[in-house]
Amino acid sequence: METTWKPTTAGILGIIAGAIGVIFGLVVAVAGAIMGAILAAIVGAFVPFIGGAVAGAFAIPLILGMVAIVGGAYALKRRIWGLALAGAICAFFCVWFLGVLAIIFVIMGKDEFS
């Protein structure tokens, strides 16, 4: 079986998109927690849950980014096609234009996976 550039490119794109998603999720989760603490100090004890809600909502890009990174690593190894595709799909939700390319390249390189 001939190895092509498609799974390698998909893996790199997935890892880049996943890293961006993880960084974005961390930055916004920390900012949300800080803003919630500031609002709780200003307004009073009635809204301390806002920071936790914002931090929790941005845990989603964190998780999607981690799955995209793992899927990208499996695409680079050319193992477990389903996980590589799941990672590419999660990469789509982190950075859509990188994710679209990753999905296309994983699908095109399906025959190279074991």
HELIX and SHEET records of a PDB file:
HELIX    1   1 LYS A    6  VAL A   43  1                                  38    
HELIX    2   2 PHE A   49  ALA A   57  1                                   9    
HELIX    3   3 ALA A   59  LYS A   77  1                                  19    
HELIX    4   4 TRP A   81  CYS A   94  1                                  14    
HELIX    5   5 TRP A   96  MET A  108  1                                  13    
HELIX    6   6 LYS A  110  GLU A  112  5                                   3    
END                                                                             
